[in-house]
Amino acid sequence: MKLVHKSSLQRSFFRPAWAEVSLSAARHNASLLSRLVAPARLCAVVKADAYGHGATAMAVAFLEGGASCLAVALVEEGIQLREAGIDAPILILSEPPREAMAEVMRFDLTPTLYTREGIIAAQEAASKLYPLEHKGVHLKVDTGMHRVGARPVDVTALAKEVQASDNLFLEGLWTHLAKAEDRESSLTRRQLEVFESTRAELASTGMFPSKLHVANSAGALVHPASRYSMVRCGLSLYGYYPAPWISKEFSRLSNGDALQPVMSLKARVSYVHEVEAGEGISYGHLYHVSKRSRIAVVPLGYADGVSRKLSAGIGEALLNGRRRPFAGAVTMDQLMLDCGEDTQIREGDEVVLLGEQGGEQIWADHWAELTGSIVYEVLCGIGPRVPRNYLD
């Protein structure tokens, strides 16, 4: 595999803040998941710049760890991977617009289709670039997510249009689970029933797409019936479980082995000063120190993905092996930590906002719980101003 990847060389040496991305953790997660779901194959979801981790580096690590293909949301994301030298199959998870279909075919991307117009556009593009070939496409059926996808009653007719075209063939059929992480919901069972009846109807007409995929991370981990021939994992590849109960179930299934968070967020203390008891800190003076305290300034803020909802003692960071509360409001570029009477704090000390230090841990699921968000949003929110350093 030819790889052109320079992200690790693009770090800033001026601002002491960075994200550490563990390639070994990414490979570990892919290996663990691919073994769990076998004989189904693992498709690694690397959309949104691999959930903020860096699409090219993560794609390579997941493929090395056992993934057999990749999935992205946008045609542009697929082209980026191709231009980086990645030659594995790449699935576009939504139907590309007509004007993008030529690029889909030119870069050998696999489109998801769910409208007659999409099928016509794919056929036209394929016929111009590959007049003597048949290009594989996937049909998506809406079994209850109600975002995108063909109605179950329309799938057979659409599949027949694909099969009747001169340059396309039906490689895959898939759907997306809406509540697979909810242990109490019956929706997953109902969605699987709809998908299975749709697949059976296709089979009755002589159509047998080789790639059947339903499971997302939650489905892959705890709903074996959803695995079919392929699973699409996103969140779990980056080291997180879709729900706390799933982590316990996964530990049982994997004989105690665990997923490893791939990305840590770190910085160095840029300034230290003392304030008197009762003084307010940062915008709005939302936080007042109860005693004379040393305040450590950290050069990361909400423009970098540190939510303002963590302000005023709700959030914490690790500094010299101890948890330190956020003092006052998180600002756009900086945040402050209340270090109390600790005189050992120095400029240049390493601060861990997400990760491990001194036996303590803070991860994205903790931030999500504190802010009423989800892990996906926390990870994707770590912005491009934060350089990614790839560690092996």
Buried (B, 14 or more C-beta within 10 A) or exposed (E): EEEEBEBBEEBEEEBBBBBBBBBEBBBBBBBBBBEBBEEBBBBBBBBBBBBBBBBBBBBBBBBBBBBBBBBBBBBEBBBBBBEBEBEBBBBBBBBBEBEBBBBBBBBBBBBBBBBEEBBBBBBBBBBEBBEEEBBBBBBBBBBBBEEBBBEBEBBBEBBBBBBEBEBBBBBBBBBBBBBBBBEEEEBBEEBBEBBBEBBEBBEEEEBEBEBBBBBBBBBBBBBEEBBBEBBBBBBBBBBBBBBEEBBEBBBEEBEEBBBBBBBBBBBBBBEBEEBEEEBBBBEEEBBBBEEEBBBBBBBBBBBBBBBBBBBBEBBBBBBBEBBBBBBBBBBEBBBBBBBBEBEEBEEEBBBBBBBEBEEBEBBBBBBBEBBEBBBBBBBBBBBEBBBBBBEE
